Amino acid sequence: MRALSIAATGMLAQQTNVEVISNNIANLNTTGFKRSRAEFQDLLYQSMRRVGASTGGGGEVVPTGVQVGLGVQTAAVYRIHDQGTLQSTGNPYDLAIKGKGFFQVLLPNGETAYTREGAFTLNASGQLVTQDGYQVQPSITIPSDAVDVAISEDGAVLVKQDGQTALSNVGQLDLATFPNESGLAAHGNNLYLETESSGAPVTGQANTTGFGSIQQNYLEASNVNIVSEITTLITAQRAYEMNSKVIETGDQMMGTISQMR
């Protein structure tokens, strides 16, 4: 009975769906997190009567045929890069991107990673780094005698040093965009890596055409909508229950056949 294996694929698909939803909910308060959505597609079909087959010598053909589907499979887990809410923090090294773009981060292996989390701080050398100590690129060093730091919407880093009245420019924060943001590989720690699917990064100055603006003293919240996720979770649960009911019904039907005399 095909119904047993078909329903089994449905249960596996909904299990994946619930796992994706649970990850979204778990990261409800993760800075810069982007929610994901599981997408599915049907499996191959078994043709019991082929569509368009000839039915006789007069040239008649079967108008619809008989095709039985073999279930469902997970096609992709799609990451949705909607803008998250900007939350004020009052920390001058907290930065949020309003619009498109990613901050660039140098990993210990020399590879460049990309992130929307702008919860930066300074290391012992005064360099702007992530919470894990990875340097922000291009490298920005804040002088030890700086009494005020201002980062403009276009990424210019200006500092006021002790005893001076004029602001000094100590660097420029550039952003990176990708042709296909959903093609980036999640690295963990709110970092993404370039892949063939994402395309090569395009870097440029913030607050220019194609790039978002940088907001100092703000962090971008997760774009997870808890109401939407709970609704989707309930739908996935009902679909899982329905597929389990199909297996139960198929088992009862096979039991009825086995009891026939």
C-alpha positions as CSV (number, residue, x, y, z in Angstrom):
1,M,0.0,0.0,0.0
2,R,1.6,3.2,-1.2
3,A,-0.2,5.3,1.3
4,L,2.1,4.1,4.1
5,S,5.3,5.3,2.4
6,I,3.6,8.5,1.1
7,A,2.4,9.5,4.5
8,A,5.9,8.7,6.0
9,T,7.4,11.2,3.6
10,G,4.8,13.8,4.7
11,M,5.7,13.2,8.4
12,L,9.4,13.6,7.7
13,A,8.7,16.8,5.7
14,Q,6.7,18.3,8.6
15,Q,9.4,17.2,11.1
16,T,11.8,19.3,9.1
17,N,9.3,22.1,9.0
18,V,8.9,22.1,12.8
19,E,12.7,22.1,13.2
20,V,13.0,25.2,11.0
21,I,10.2,26.9,13.0
22,S,11.7,26.0,16.3
23,N,15.1,27.5,15.3
24,N,13.3,30.7,14.3
25,I,11.5,30.9,17.7
26,A,14.7,30.0,19.6
27,N,16.4,33.0,17.9
28,L,13.6,35.4,18.6
29,N,16.0,37.7,20.6
30,T,19.2,37.1,18.6
31,T,20.6,40.3,17.2
32,G,20.5,40.4,13.4
33,F,19.0,37.0,13.0
34,K,17.1,36.3,9.8
35,R,14.2,33.8,9.9
36,S,14.0,30.8,7.6
37,R,11.2,29.0,5.8
38,A,11.1,25.4,4.7
39,E,9.9,24.8,1.1
40,F,8.7,21.5,-0.3
41,Q,8.1,19.8,-3.6
42,D,6.3,16.6,-4.7
43,L,8.2,13.5,-5.5
44,L,8.1,11.5,-8.8
45,Y,4.7,10.2,-10.0
46,Q,3.9,6.6,-11.0
47,S,1.9,6.6,-14.3
48,M,-0.7,3.8,-14.2
49,R,-2.2,5.2,-17.4
50,R,0.0,7.6,-19.3
51,V,-1.5,11.0,-20.3
52,G,-1.8,11.3,-24.1
53,A,-1.6,7.6,-24.7
54,S,-3.6,6.2,-27.6
55,T,-6.8,4.4,-26.8
56,G,-7.6,2.9,-30.2
57,G,-7.0,3.0,-33.9
58,G,-9.0,6.1,-34.4
59,G,-6.4,8.4,-33.0
60,E,-8.2,9.0,-29.7
61,V,-5.9,9.8,-26.7
62,V,-6.3,9.6,-23.0
63,P,-7.3,13.1,-21.8
64,T,-6.0,12.9,-18.3
65,G,-4.5,9.5,-17.5
66,V,-3.8,8.1,-14.1
67,Q,-0.8,9.3,-12.1
68,V,-0.2,8.5,-8.4
69,G,2.2,10.7,-6.5
70,L,4.8,9.2,-4.3
71,G,5.0,11.8,-1.6
72,V,6.9,15.0,-0.7
73,Q,10.4,16.1,0.0
74,T,12.2,19.1,1.4
75,A,13.4,21.3,-1.5
76,A,15.0,24.1,0.4
77,V,15.2,26.0,3.6
78,Y,14.9,29.6,2.4
79,R,16.4,32.5,4.5
80,I,14.3,35.6,4.5
81,H,16.3,38.8,4.8
82,D,13.6,41.2,5.8
83,Q,14.6,44.3,7.8
84,G,14.4,43.8,11.6
85,T,13.4,46.4,14.0
86,L,16.1,48.9,15.1
87,Q,16.5,49.1,18.9
88,S,18.3,51.9,20.6
89,T,21.1,50.9,22.9
90,G,23.1,54.1,23.7
91,N,26.4,52.2,23.0
92,P,28.5,54.1,20.4
93,Y,29.9,50.9,19.1
94,D,26.5,49.3,18.5
95,L,25.8,49.6,14.8
96,A,22.7,48.6,12.8
97,I,22.2,48.5,9.0
98,K,19.0,50.1,7.7
99,G,18.5,48.6,4.3
100,K,20.7,46.2,2.3
101,G,24.2,45.1,3.2
102,F,26.4,43.2,5.6
103,F,29.3,44.1,7.8
104,Q,32.6,42.4,6.9
105,V,34.5,40.4,9.5
106,L,37.9,38.8,9.2
107,L,38.0,35.2,10.5
108,P,41.2,33.6,12.1
109,N,41.7,31.5,8.9
110,G,41.9,34.7,6.8
111,E,38.5,34.2,5.3
112,T,36.0,37.1,5.2
113,A,32.6,36.5,6.9
114,Y,29.5,38.7,6.7
115,T,27.1,39.6,9.4
116,R,24.1,41.9,10.2
117,E,25.0,41.9,13.9
118,G,26.6,45.2,14.8
119,A,27.3,44.6,18.5
120,F,30.9,45.6,18.2
121,T,33.5,46.5,20.9
122,L,37.2,47.3,21.1
123,N,40.0,44.9,21.8
124,A,43.2,45.6,23.7
125,S,44.7,47.4,20.7
126,G,41.7,49.6,20.2
127,Q,40.5,47.8,17.1
128,L,36.8,47.4,16.3
129,V,35.9,43.7,16.8
130,T,32.9,41.4,17.2
131,Q,31.9,39.8,20.4
132,D,34.2,36.9,19.5
133,G,37.2,39.1,18.9
134,Y,37.1,39.0,15.0
135,Q,38.2,42.2,13.4
136,V,35.7,44.3,11.5
137,Q,36.9,45.0,7.9
138,P,38.2,47.5,6.8
139,S,40.2,47.6,10.1
140,I,39.2,50.4,12.4
141,T,41.4,51.5,15.3
142,I,40.1,54.0,17.9
143,P,42.9,56.1,19.5
144,S,43.3,55.4,23.3
145,D,42.8,59.1,24.0
146,A,39.5,59.4,22.2
147,V,36.8,61.0,24.3
148,D,34.0,60.7,21.7
149,V,33.3,58.5,18.7
150,A,30.8,59.3,15.9
151,I,30.0,57.0,13.1
152,S,28.0,58.6,10.2
153,E,25.3,57.0,8.1
154,D,27.8,56.5,5.3
155,G,30.3,54.7,7.5
156,A,32.8,57.4,8.3
157,V,34.4,56.9,11.7
158,L,35.1,60.2,13.4
159,V,36.8,60.6,16.8
160,K,37.4,63.5,19.1
161,Q,40.7,63.2,20.9
162,D,41.5,64.6,24.3
163,G,42.5,68.2,24.1
164,Q,41.3,68.7,20.5
165,T,38.1,70.3,19.3
166,A,38.1,69.0,15.7
167,L,37.0,65.5,14.8
168,S,39.5,63.2,13.1
169,N,38.6,60.6,10.5
170,V,40.1,57.2,11.6
171,G,38.5,55.0,9.0
172,Q,35.6,54.1,6.8
173,L,33.2,51.2,7.3
174,D,32.1,49.7,4.0
175,L,29.2,47.3,3.4
176,A,28.9,44.2,1.2
177,T,25.9,43.0,-0.8
178,F,25.3,39.9,-2.8
179,P,23.2,39.0,-5.9
180,N,21.5,36.2,-3.9
181,E,21.6,36.8,-0.1
182,S,19.7,33.6,0.5
183,G,22.6,31.7,-1.1
184,L,24.9,32.6,1.8
185,A,26.0,29.7,4.0
186,A,25.2,30.1,7.7
187,H,28.5,29.8,9.7
188,G,27.1,30.2,13.1
189,N,27.7,33.1,15.6
190,N,25.5,35.3,13.3
191,L,28.1,35.0,10.5
192,Y,27.6,34.0,6.8
193,L,30.0,32.8,4.2
194,E,30.1,33.4,0.5
195,T,29.1,30.5,-1.8
196,E,28.7,30.0,-5.5
197,S,25.0,30.4,-5.1
198,S,25.3,33.8,-3.3
199,G,27.6,35.2,-6.0
200,A,30.6,37.4,-5.4
201,P,30.2,40.2,-2.8
202,V,29.9,43.8,-4.0
203,T,31.4,46.2,-1.5
204,G,30.7,49.9,-1.3
205,Q,30.1,52.9,0.9
206,A,27.0,52.8,3.1
207,N,24.1,55.2,2.3
208,T,24.8,55.1,-1.4
209,T,22.8,53.5,-4.2
210,G,22.3,49.8,-3.5
211,F,23.6,50.0,0.1
212,G,21.8,50.7,3.4
213,S,22.8,53.3,5.9
214,I,24.6,52.7,9.2
215,Q,22.8,53.7,12.4
216,Q,25.0,54.3,15.4
217,N,23.7,53.5,18.9
218,Y,21.3,51.0,17.4
219,L,21.1,47.2,17.0
220,E,18.9,45.3,14.5
221,A,16.6,42.9,16.2
222,S,15.6,39.5,14.8
223,N,13.0,39.6,12.0
224,V,11.1,36.7,13.5
225,N,7.4,37.4,14.0
226,I,6.3,35.2,16.9
227,V,2.6,35.2,16.0
228,S,3.3,34.1,12.5
229,E,5.7,31.4,13.7
230,I,3.2,30.0,16.2
231,T,0.5,29.9,13.6
232,T,2.8,28.1,11.2
233,L,3.8,25.7,14.0
234,I,0.2,24.8,14.6
235,T,-0.4,24.2,10.9
236,A,2.7,21.9,10.7
237,Q,1.5,20.0,13.8
238,R,-1.9,19.4,12.2
239,A,-0.3,18.3,9.0
240,Y,1.9,15.8,10.9
241,E,-1.2,14.5,12.7
242,M,-3.0,14.0,9.4
243,N,-0.1,12.1,7.9
244,S,0.0,9.9,11.0
245,K,-3.7,9.3,10.6
246,V,-3.1,8.1,7.0
247,I,-0.6,5.6,8.3
248,E,-3.0,4.4,10.9
249,T,-5.8,4.1,8.4
250,G,-3.6,2.2,5.9
251,D,-2.6,-0.2,8.7
252,Q,-6.3,-0.9,9.5
253,M,-7.1,-1.5,5.8
254,M,-4.2,-4.0,5.6
255,G,-5.4,-5.6,8.8
256,T,-8.9,-6.0,7.3
257,I,-7.4,-7.7,4.2
258,S,-5.3,-10.1,6.3
259,Q,-8.4,-11.1,8.3
260,M,-10.5,-12.0,5.2
261,R,-11.3,-15.7,4.9
